[in-house]
Amino acid sequence: MNLPTDYQFLYGKPVSRAIIRHTPEDFRVSEIPSFLPEGEGEHVFLLIRKTGENTDWVARQLAGFCQIPVNDVGYAGKKDRHAVTEQWFSVKLPINRQMTWSLFGGETIQVLKAERHLRKLRLGSLLGNRFSLRLRNVTDEQSFIERIDMIKSGVPNYFGEQRFGFDGGNLAKGVALLKGEFKERQRHKKGLYISAVRSWLFNHCVSERIRQNLWNTILPGDAMVLSGSKSHFVAEALDEVLPERLAKGDVHLSAPLWGRGRLQSTDEAAEWESKTVEPWDEITERLAYVGLQQERRSMRLIPDGLQAEKEADGTWLLNFSLPAGAFATSVLRELCDFSQEGPEPQP
């Protein structure tokens, strides 16, 4: 089954080139939590800085250090391995049990804060992430500078390549799994593979909106997402205010995350979405039977507080924030043709 991944660029393919992740320190990420620990309870929240390590590995190390089941360790989201990241973890510990957190970790892991809280940290308990990225060997700097101004208005909210696994392996396994050609007993891996297929369908719809010059066109029945929210509403055919709200970034067009139930768009928009994925009806139908519900995701991603600065050694430093679930590489792909010298990032 052919699943094209040559997604459209919003501003045309960039001419500038750059290197990212020359070292983990070139790619820094810090969480923006949706809440902070309250100082009491049977869960200890730990703000951890990790370098070159993935989130699940740190969770297992924490479980071993505390001598607790790994299921008693929580985190809000996974972070890239080849990066310096600061994120919160939680561990379930009796109130009368004290730990010397300075003994945990080593050169690649440091505990920055430890605070108690009443409940375990759950996946998704996150507003977003702050990024500080260094780009090296940037070419065609004038074009690079012009693109910085362009992307401040938004970029396609594509799922990044890491969602699809090395060389698209997760995507291929997801398709085979849905078609009954492959079985996976591990629940975690099965979820990764199915999520890759769902993410590809979303990316394809976004890419087609751009290719057909429908990026900023509101179709009757489009599901509009409120900025900073997962709430959505259906666009009425004669709503004259919506284009202005769309231009201001108050609302965004959305594309479907396939699952059980009807599309949450209606009328012309629903017809367009159904026709766009018609060649892959077999997998959209089977996605309805794996426990996922129809959802929406904003098509547009606006980097918040984007700043770019050229440093004395010629590297460019980018600082911006993104909402939870968004990929920094989706911002970078509209800015430059980037490559990385470090290892392939992990999901």
Protein Blocks (a to p, Z undefined) as FASTA:
>chain_A
ZZdfbdcdfkopafbdcdehkbmklpccddddfbdcehiajbdcdddddehiafklmmmm
mmmmnopafklpccfbdcdfbbcddddddddddfklccdfklggcjkbccfbdcddfbdc
dehiafbdcdddddehiahkllmmmmmmmmmnopcfbdcfklnoghhlmmmmmmmmmnop
accfblklmmmmmmmmmmmmmmmmmmmmmmnopmmpccehiacddehiabdcdddfklmk
lmmmmmnomaccddddddedjdfbecjllmmmmmmmmmmmmmmmmmmmnopacddddfbd
cdehiacdddfkopacddddddehiafklmmmmmpccddfbdcddZZ
